[in-house]
Amino acid sequence: MKLNLEELCFDVLKKNSKIFIHNKVGVEREDLDMNVFTDVKWIIILILINIVINF
């Protein structure tokens, strides 16, 4: 499935914003305006893992 990475990251951050705010986690987004071919569930898991690792 072809997805826009920036839109997908925004959706993941929005859905999990309360958790990030509660834990005082800041997120920087840059250079995400591209389309990727991936499975939605898989990329969401990767985004969340990346945020946790960088926390």
N, CA, C and O of each residue as an XYZ file, in Angstrom:
220
protein
N       0.839     -1.170      0.000
C       0.000      0.000      0.000
C       0.894      1.247      0.000
O       1.878      1.307      0.737
N       0.555      2.226     -0.815
C       1.316      3.468     -0.914
C       0.763      4.474      0.098
O      -0.430      4.775      0.092
N       1.640      4.992      0.968
C       1.236      5.931      2.022
C       2.163      7.134      2.043
O       3.338      7.030      1.690
N       1.628      8.279      2.459
C       2.448      9.461      2.672
C       3.002      9.378      4.087
O       2.237      9.346      5.051
N       4.318      9.344      4.219
C       4.961      9.145      5.510
C       4.670     10.288      6.485
O       4.484     10.049      7.678
N       4.629     11.514      5.992
C       4.364     12.657      6.865
C       2.959     12.581      7.459
O       2.785     12.816      8.654
N       1.962     12.259      6.650
C       0.589     12.142      7.131
C       0.459     10.998      8.128
O      -0.228     11.126      9.142
N       1.109      9.898      7.844
C       1.048      8.754      8.737
C       1.681      9.072     10.090
O       1.116      8.724     11.126
N       2.831      9.721     10.099
C       3.479     10.110     11.356
C       2.601     11.070     12.142
O       2.488     10.950     13.362
N       1.982     12.017     11.458
C       1.096     12.958     12.129
C      -0.049     12.206     12.806
O      -0.391     12.503     13.950
N      -0.641     11.241     12.115
C      -1.744     10.466     12.685
C      -1.297      9.666     13.915
O      -2.011      9.607     14.916
N      -0.124      9.057     13.832
C       0.391      8.280     14.963
C       0.651      9.194     16.153
O       0.308      8.848     17.284
N       1.245     10.345     15.915
C       1.515     11.284     16.998
C       0.226     11.816     17.608
O       0.131     11.962     18.827
N      -0.747     12.101     16.789
C      -2.026     12.618     17.273
C      -2.746     11.577     18.133
O      -3.267     11.904     19.198
N      -2.774     10.329     17.673
C      -3.458      9.269     18.415
C      -2.788      8.973     19.752
O      -3.451      8.535     20.692
N      -1.493      9.206     19.847
C      -0.737      8.895     21.064
C      -0.275     10.139     21.811
O       0.592     10.051     22.679
N      -0.840     11.288     21.486
C      -0.373     12.551     22.056
C      -0.488     12.604     23.574
O       0.390     13.167     24.228
N      -1.532     12.042     24.149
C      -1.688     12.078     25.609
C      -0.557     11.327     26.305
O      -0.071     11.763     27.348
N      -0.143     10.211     25.736
C       0.962      9.439     26.312
C       2.251     10.245     26.237
O       3.012     10.294     27.204
N       2.500     10.880     25.089
C       3.717     11.666     24.923
C       3.735     12.868     25.867
O       4.764     13.167     26.474
N       2.605     13.552     25.990
C       2.522     14.714     26.878
C       2.717     14.286     28.326
O       3.458     14.930     29.068
N       2.061     13.207     28.732
C       2.176     12.708     30.107
C       3.625     12.365     30.454
O       4.074     12.615     31.573
N       4.344     11.803     29.508
C       5.739     11.402     29.737
C       6.744     12.470     29.317
O       7.952     12.236     29.333
N       6.234     13.648     28.941
C       7.074     14.785     28.544
C       8.038     14.410     27.414
O       9.227     14.724     27.457
N       7.492     13.735     26.411
C       8.274     13.315     25.254
C       8.088     14.334     24.137
O       6.957     14.647     23.763
N       9.172     14.844     23.614
C       9.129     15.754     22.478
C       9.507     15.006     21.209
O      10.341     14.101     21.239
N       8.899     15.380     20.108
C       9.151     14.711     18.844
C       9.470     15.762     17.789
O       8.764     16.762     17.657
N      10.534     15.525     17.046
C      10.889     16.403     15.932
C      10.646     15.652     14.636
O      11.070     14.507     14.480
N       9.960     16.305     13.707
C       9.699     15.695     12.406
C      10.394     16.528     11.337
O      10.300     17.755     11.333
N      11.091     15.851     10.433
C      11.713     16.560      9.322
C      11.924     15.604      8.160
O      12.139     14.408      8.355
N      11.861     16.132      6.976
C      12.081     15.367      5.742
C      11.200     14.119      5.638
O      11.683     13.043      5.283
N       9.927     14.263      5.943
C       9.009     13.127      5.893
C       8.036     13.204      4.730
O       7.184     12.327      4.587
N       8.140     14.226      3.901
C       7.189     14.394      2.806
C       7.564     13.484      1.643
O       8.132     13.924      0.644
N       7.229     12.192      1.799
C       7.510     11.207      0.757
C       6.489     10.086      0.855
O       5.877      9.867      1.901
N       6.324      9.399     -0.231
C       5.420      8.260     -0.258
C       6.227      6.982     -0.088
O       7.324      6.843     -0.630
N       5.661      6.050      0.679
C       6.310      4.766      0.911
C       5.319      3.643      0.631
O       4.106      3.826      0.735
N       5.845      2.501      0.280
C       5.022      1.317      0.073
C       5.227      0.400      1.277
O       6.315     -0.136      1.485
N       4.164      0.227      2.066
C       4.293     -0.554      3.290
C       2.933     -1.000      3.788
O       1.893     -0.575      3.285
N       2.965     -1.859      4.778
C       1.774     -2.277      5.498
C       1.532     -1.266      6.619
O       2.465     -0.931      7.349
N       0.319     -0.780      6.769
C       0.020      0.283      7.733
C       0.386     -0.126      9.157
O       1.051      0.635      9.859
N      -0.027     -1.287      9.588
C       0.246     -1.718     10.968
C       1.747     -1.829     11.228
O       2.223     -1.452     12.299
N       2.478     -2.337     10.268
C       3.919     -2.511     10.425
C       4.620     -1.165     10.582
O       5.461     -1.016     11.468
N       4.301     -0.202      9.758
C       4.986      1.097      9.823
C       4.612      1.856     11.093
O       5.445      2.582     11.636
N       3.388      1.706     11.576
C       2.989      2.349     12.836
C       3.825      1.796     13.988
O       4.292      2.552     14.840
N       4.010      0.493     14.013
C       4.840     -0.119     15.056
C       6.265      0.404     14.968
O       6.867      0.717     15.996
N       6.816      0.505     13.770
C       8.178      1.013     13.609
C       8.308      2.464     14.065
O       9.305      2.828     14.689
N       7.312      3.292     13.760
C       7.340      4.695     14.185
C       7.348      4.772     15.717
O       8.148      5.505     16.299
N       6.469      4.025     16.357
C       6.392      4.060     17.821
C       7.671      3.520     18.470
O       8.132      4.068     19.471
N       8.236      2.470     17.918
C       9.494      1.932     18.447
C      10.603      2.965     18.311
O      11.408      3.135     19.227
N      10.651      3.651     17.185
C      11.672      4.671     16.970
C      11.544      5.807     17.982
O      12.552      6.310     18.478
N      10.326      6.208     18.289
C      10.111      7.272     19.280
C      10.568      6.807     20.652
O      11.227      7.558     21.371
N      10.227      5.576     21.026
C      10.609      5.047     22.340
C      12.127      4.925     22.445
O      12.699      5.267     23.480
N      12.773      4.456     21.416
C      14.229      4.300     21.453
C      14.911      5.652     21.608
O      15.898      5.765     22.335
N      14.407      6.661     20.949
C      15.022      7.997     21.022
C      14.607      8.761     22.280
O      15.128      9.846     22.537
N      13.698      8.226     23.050
C      13.256      8.876     24.291
C      14.307      8.638     25.336
O      14.162      9.090     26.472
